[in-house]
Amino acid sequence: MTINEMTVMICDDSMFARKKMKDYILSLGVAACYEAADGEQAVENYKEYKPSIVFMDIVMPKKTGIDAVKEIIEFDPDAKIVMASSVGTQNHLKEAINAGAFEFLQKPISNDQISKLIEMITKGV
Amino acid sequence: MFAQFFGSFLLNEGLVTAQQLAKALDDKKNTKTRLGVLAINAGYMTAGQVEFIHQVQSTVDKRIGDIAVEMGFVTKEQVEELLSKQPQDYLILGQTLVNNGVLTNAQFEKALADYKSFNQLSEDDLNGDKTDKLDKIISDFYKVDGVDTVRYSSYLTLLFKNLIRFVGDDFTPLSASVVTCADYENMVGQKVKGDNSDAYTAICCDTDIYVKFAERFSEEKLDTADDFVNATVGEFLNLHNGLFIVNQSNEYGEEMTLEPQEFVYKTAVDFDKTTLDVPVAFSFGTVHFIVSNL
């Protein structure tokens, strides 16, 4: 997959966090960048858009990021989900990985970390 | 971070006004520390000797360092040593206050000596951000009855580090007070849930300051306190609380979780548990950090 065929989804209840990440991700030249402001919307949007990679916060209203990961993985076991959270405690880390996330980033997240992950996806890792 | 507490000390001692301090914090990015202040700090020269050299320098075309060596106040090696070291932030603040005419060299010398002895700090302690010394300054500064000082000071030490890292270093921590209510125009609050009890944290201030704080953190130009500004200040609180609970989890194996933030506008909020209001004066205004039942 080339970068301009890729689609990304950002799930975070903070409009600010979404905007910062989206501005950078769009600058990399991806095909589309979707957003979700809570766990429920994250699951719905995933089913609709099937993005190539998902960045998922944990602390969100309606449904936590962890529960959203479980539901997305149930729907699509091959979903590529990166937890992007301010709460990288050991418990959260274990829960996220058990739920099916493949990577965990502690906020603040650098552009460098984002671009490496996106590059990984383009190489089909 | 010693610079911020040195500023706070100067303010509490009445050596500077809040306005003078705010101006100096703003000006200090353009300040270069000079040999006199460095030598006073290292204890190589007295303020009197520095003043004397400045007078001599106004009559001859020589560098301060050369005059100081000629006068026998310092050795050539000491001058080289002073000039080769990266100056600490509190010295840059001191130099700015001297440059602005707020402090004389003698007042700076005395204030620095008082500050070091008050906090039992050595020159070595001030080089770098030694966590144990910082923790002590912070726990002494925020000593309040009925408060778990260790826990509060590790929360606040991290807060000041995060402010420096993400918002700016031009602030002065002011004395905290125990409060039962927060009544500010804007507030972002977040519950921190622990095994046994829940803490509450918040950032509060009036609207124009709230927008400025958001501008700093987002690095964007913002005008009104809209949802984006709320989200920005909220994200700073979330980021800081997250780093705090990660530290607690790593150091003490304590597992805490965060809840989504809430935004309060022009409504007073009451607290029934011990609550600290920690004001931090930035050059654009004072931001209040609320920590309840941590």
Interface residues (C-beta under 8 A of the other chain):
Chain A: D13 S14 M15 F16 A17 K19 K20 V59 M60 P61 S85 S86 V87 G88 T89 Q90 N91 H92 Q106 K107 P108
Chain B: F166 S218 D227 F228 A231 T232 G234 E235 N238 L239 N241 G242 L243 I245 V246 S249 N250 E255 M256 T257 L258 E259 P260
